[in-house]
Amino acid sequence: MAFTASAGFDVDTLDALIKEQGNYTYGNSGNSDQINWMVTQVAMASKDDSARGRIEQSLIDTLAAATTYDAKDLLCRQLRTIGSAKSVPVLAAMLTDAETSHLARHALGRIDAPEAGAALQAAIERTNGKIQAGIINTLVK
């Protein structure tokens, strides 16, 4: 399939593409047209109740198994768009890691669910320094 901005919403192709991103690296794997298409499709899925849950779960599963920082970044950015309370556990697990805390914070900060705020608050007591300051900053925004 050609991945173009004009392509229609395709939940099956989107689901398959997300599952391929677990070892994504910027500039070295994948195709920028595919990634741009994926981002557009995730935004469309966020407004489609019949697709939202499936796509969110695909992002969660792929994030949980992701092997590269770039993959985690890409997937967290998508969860910022489509994430719900269902995304909180995988993101909360990233909050205490210096490498991924800010990725998780940015996603959790956009999720409109009490579980997201609770995960951030709980992480304050398990962190210190810059990580803790970042979490506090996310909470006050």
N, C-alpha and C positions, 0 to 999 in steps of 0.2 A: 504494500500500500504506500502511496506517496503521502508524505506527511506535510500538508500545507495548511496555512492559516484558514483557508476557505473550506477545509474538510469538515464534514458534519460530525455531530456527536456520535461516537462509536464506543460504547462501554466495553465491549469485548476486546477490541484492539488496545484501548487504554489500559485495561486490566493487565493484558499480556506485556505491554511496554513497561508498566510500572515494575512488574516482577523481574524484568531484565536489568533494573537499575541498582541492584545490590552492591555492585563493584564499580559503579560509575566513577570516572575521574574527569574533571573539566578539561576539555581540549584533547583528551586521549581516547575516550571511549564513547560510543554512541554518535549520534549525528545531531547537530544543533537544530535541524528542522524537526527531528523527532522530539527533542526536549521541548522546543517551543510549542509543538503540537500538544504534547503531554500537559504542559502548564495550562494551555487554553482549555483543553478537555477537562482537566481537574476543576477549573473555575466553572465550567458548564455543569459538571456533575454536582458541584456544591449547591446548585439551584434545582436539581432534579431528584426528588425524593426517592424515585425508583432506582436510581444509580448511586446515590450518595453513600449509602452504607457499604455497598460492595467495593467501591473505589477507596473509601476510607480504610476498610479492612485490608485491602491490598497494599496500601501505603504503610499501614501499621506492621504488617507481616514482613514487608521488604525492609523497613527500617530496623526491625528487631534483628534481622539477619545481615544487615549491611556491613560490609568489610572495609569501606573507605570513608574517610572524612567527607569527601565530596558527595558521596552517595547519601550520607546522613544529612548533609546540608540541603541537598536537593529535595529529599523526602520531607524533611522538617518544613521547608518552605511550602510544600504542597499541603501539609497538615495545617499550616497557618490558614490556608484558604478553606479547607474542607473539614478540619478536625472538630470533633465533638468530645463529650465525656469519654467515649470509647477510646480515644487516642491518649488520654491522660496517663495510664500506666506506663506505656512505652516511653513517653516523653519524661515522665517523672524519674524513671530509672537513669536518665541521662543528666539530670540536674547536678549531681555531685561530681561529675567528671569534668576536669578543667578544660578538656578539649571540646566537649560537646554541650556544656552547660548553657552557653549563650544560644545555641541552636534550639535547644529545648525551651528555654525561656521565651524566645521570640514566638514560638508556636503556641505555648501555653498562654501567653499574654493575649492572644487573639481568640482563644476558645472561650465561648460564652457558656460556661458551665461552672457551677460551684466547685466541682472536683478539681478544676484547673487551679483555682486560687488556693484550695486546700493543699494541693501538691506543692505549690510554691512555698506556702507558709511552713509546711512540714520540712522542706529542704533547708530552710534557714538554720535550723538547729543542727543540721548535719554538715554544715559548710562554714567557711570562714573566709576572710580576706576578700579578694576581688570577686570570687564566685558569690559569696554571701551578699556583697554590695550590689551585684548585678541582679540577684533575685529580689532584693528589697526594691531596687529601682523598677523592676517589672511590676511588682505589686502596687506601687504608688502611681503608676501611669493610668 
